[in-house]
Amino acid sequence: MNKPVPPRQLLQLAGEVISRGGHFSFHPTGHSMYPAIAHGDRVILGPLLEGAARVGDVVLAETQEGPRLHRVISIGTKSSGPDLLVRGDAEAGPGERVRPEAVCGRVVRVHRPLRRWLSPRFWITTLRRIRSRMYLLP
């Protein structure tokens, strides 16, 4: 069974694996990236495209509050150099500014657990959608 890794160590491990050209997977906790990434999903991180984060990328970055898996909202420049504005999809605040060097990788794939597909609520909602569309057929 997998043991939880402290956040700072997770960032260090992910950075080391990705810097060697590999991919790193883990199960993020929290709900800041819902619905794109839900609590319990498995996320696979890979290297940044062309060596830089792009607007819209979901990245693992070291912020003032610790490692965060958030989306790049904008890329700006300050007198001290370029910076990225990152924020979770479910958050309403302004986001956090991070240096490009603080980003260790980007999300390349998200795996949803099977239990989501087995939940009765999922199937009830799906069947309702199908039924409502059937009445629209000529």
C-alpha positions in Angstrom: 0.0 0.0 0.0 1.2 3.5 -0.8 2.2 5.7 2.1 1.4 9.4 2.1 4.4 11.6 1.3 4.9 15.0 3.0 4.1 17.8 0.6 7.6 19.2 0.4 9.1 15.8 -0.2 6.4 15.2 -2.9 7.6 18.3 -4.8 11.2 17.3 -4.5 10.5 13.7 -5.8 8.3 14.9 -8.7 10.9 17.5 -9.7 13.7 14.9 -9.7 11.7 12.4 -11.8 10.5 14.9 -14.3 13.9 16.5 -14.7 15.2 13.1 -15.8 12.5 12.9 -18.5 10.1 10.7 -16.6 6.5 11.0 -15.5 5.3 11.2 -11.9 1.9 10.1 -10.6 0.2 10.8 -7.3 -3.3 11.3 -5.8 -3.8 15.0 -4.9 -6.0 15.9 -1.9 -8.3 18.8 -1.6 -11.0 20.3 -3.8 -9.3 23.4 -5.3 -9.2 22.0 -8.8 -12.7 20.5 -8.9 -14.2 19.6 -11.4 -11.1 19.2 -13.6 -9.4 17.2 -10.8 -11.4 15.7 -7.9 -10.2 14.4 -4.6 -9.0 10.8 -5.2 -8.1 11.2 -8.9 -4.7 10.0 -10.0 -2.7 12.8 -11.7 0.2 12.1 -14.0 2.8 14.9 -14.2 5.2 15.4 -17.1 7.7 18.0 -18.3 6.6 21.5 -19.4 6.2 21.9 -23.1 9.1 23.8 -24.7 10.5 24.3 -21.1 7.9 26.8 -20.0 4.4 26.9 -18.5 1.6 28.1 -20.7 -1.7 29.8 -19.8 -4.2 27.0 -19.1 -1.6 24.4 -18.0 -2.3 22.7 -14.6 1.1 22.7 -12.9 2.6 21.6 -9.6 4.3 24.6 -8.2 5.9 25.7 -4.9 3.9 28.6 -3.5 4.1 30.6 -0.3 1.6 28.1 1.3 3.5 25.0 0.0 3.1 22.8 -3.1 0.0 23.4 -5.1 -1.6 21.8 -8.1 -3.2 24.8 -9.8 -3.9 26.2 -13.3 -1.8 29.0 -14.8 -4.1 32.0 -15.2 -1.7 34.5 -16.7 2.0 35.1 -17.3 3.4 38.5 -16.5 6.7 40.3 -16.0 7.9 42.2 -13.0 11.1 44.2 -12.5 12.5 41.0 -10.9 11.6 38.9 -14.0 8.7 36.8 -15.2 6.1 35.4 -12.9 3.0 33.2 -13.2 -0.4 33.7 -11.7 -1.8 30.3 -10.6 -5.2 29.5 -9.1 -7.4 26.5 -8.4 -10.5 26.1 -10.7 -12.8 26.1 -7.7 -11.3 29.1 -6.0 -12.7 32.6 -6.3 -9.7 34.6 -5.1 -7.1 36.4 -7.1 -4.6 33.5 -7.1 -0.9 33.3 -6.2 2.2 34.6 -8.0 5.0 32.1 -8.5 8.3 32.2 -10.3 8.7 30.0 -13.3 11.5 28.1 -11.5 9.0 27.1 -8.8 7.1 25.0 -11.3 8.2 21.4 -11.4 5.8 19.9 -14.0 2.4 20.0 -15.7 -0.5 17.6 -15.6 -0.5 15.4 -18.7 -3.3 13.0 -17.7 -6.0 12.6 -15.0 -7.4 9.1 -14.1 -10.8 8.9 -12.4 -11.3 6.0 -10.1 -13.7 3.3 -11.1 -16.0 3.9 -8.2 -17.2 7.1 -9.8 -18.6 5.1 -12.7 -20.2 2.6 -10.3 -22.1 5.2 -8.3 -25.9 5.1 -8.7 -26.0 8.9 -8.9 -23.8 8.9 -12.0 -26.1 6.4 -13.8 -29.3 8.1 -12.8 -28.1 11.4 -14.1 -26.8 9.8 -17.4 -30.1 7.9 -18.0 -32.1 11.1 -17.4 -29.9 12.9 -20.0 -30.4 10.1 -22.5 -34.2 10.0 -21.9 -34.5 13.7 -22.3 -32.6 13.6 -25.7 -34.8 10.7 -26.9 -37.9 12.8 -26.8 -36.1 15.4 -29.0 -35.7 12.9 -31.9 -38.0 13.4 -34.9 
